[in-house]
Amino acid sequence: MTVRVYLPTTIARLAEEHAEGAFTVTDDVVVLAAGDDDEEAEYDALMTAADASAALVAGPGRRVVVVAELDREPETGWTIPLKRVVAVHADTEDRPPGADPDDDLGWFATQEIPHLV
């Protein structure tokens, strides 16, 4: 059984970790897992991770959420290899102050990460 996890991040951190080929779970990253396999639970986890990403950005910028499938939920200090990442969700442009927190994110395949950053 796999667990789909949602890791909030920033464009700068996405660029660094993509270059390293892995994503590290740190204390400032709240890893979210969908409570269920249904689309609504996954969407809720994604949007909660997007809110956490907005807090990491702390100003104008893009929300970014890395989605990975793992054998179990990760712990602080875990390194998630790029091959476990199934997608990235991100704003398609910088968000202005006061932007609607419920705006949907764009979907990007892992091959598109270099173009995103």
N, C-alpha and C positions, 0 to 999 in steps of 0.2 A: 504494500500500500504506500502511495506517495502522498506527501503533504505539499500543497501549493502555498508558498509563502510570499509575502509582499514586503519589500525592503525600501523604505523611503530614503531618498538620497538627493544629491544636487548634481547639476551638470558637471561641475568641477570634479566632484568625487567620482562620478560615473566615468569621466575621462581617465582619471588616475587608475581606477580599479580595472577598467577595461584594458588599459595598457599592461597591467600586471597579470591579466588573465583570470582574476578571481575577485570576489567581493567579500569583504570582511565584515562580520557582525561585531559592532562595537557597542559600548555603553550608551552612546547617544542615538543609536538606531533601534527603534522599536520594531521588531519583526512581527508581522501580523500573519495569522493563518486564517483562512476562511473556516468558520465553524461547521460548514457543511459543503457538500459538493455542488449545491445548486447555484445558479447564476446570481441570484439575489445576495446570497452570503458572500460570494466572491466579489461582487460589486461593492458591497459594504466594506469589506476588508481593503479593497483597492482605494476607495475614497477616504477611508480612515488613514491609510498610508499616505495618501496625497496631502491630507491635512498636516501630518507629521513632517512631510517634505517641505511644505510651505513654512513651517516653523524653523526648519534647518536653513532655508534660504533667507529668512528674516529681512524681507524687503522685496523690491522688484526682482523678478527672475522666473525661472521655470520650476514647476513641481516635477519631480521624477520619481518613479516607482519601478524597481527591478522586481520581476516575477521569476521565481525559481521553483523547481519541483525537487523535493528532497525525500529521503527515507524517513526522516522525523524532523521535528521543529529544531532549528539551530539554537545554539547557546552563544553567549558572548565569547568572542575570540575565535569562533568558527570561521573558516574560509570556505566560501562557496565557489567552486570552479565555474568558469564561464559556460562549460558544457551543460551545467545544471540549470542555467538561465533559459527561460522559454520565451520571454518577451520583456520589453520595456514600455512603460506608459509614461508619457510626458506631455507637458503643454507644448504646443507647436510654436509659441512665441512667448516672450517675457510677459508676465502678468502685471498690469498696472495696479497701483494701490487701490484697495476697495473692490477688487475683482470678485465675482461670485465664486464662493468656495465650492459650489456644486458643479462648476463647469467640468465637462468631461475632458479626459486626457486623450491624446492621440496614442495609437498603438504602433509600436516599432518592433520589427524582428531583430534578433541579435546581430544579424549582418548589417543592419542599418545604424548601429551604435556609432561607428566612426563618423557618419554623416550628421548624426544628431548632436554630437559634441563638437 
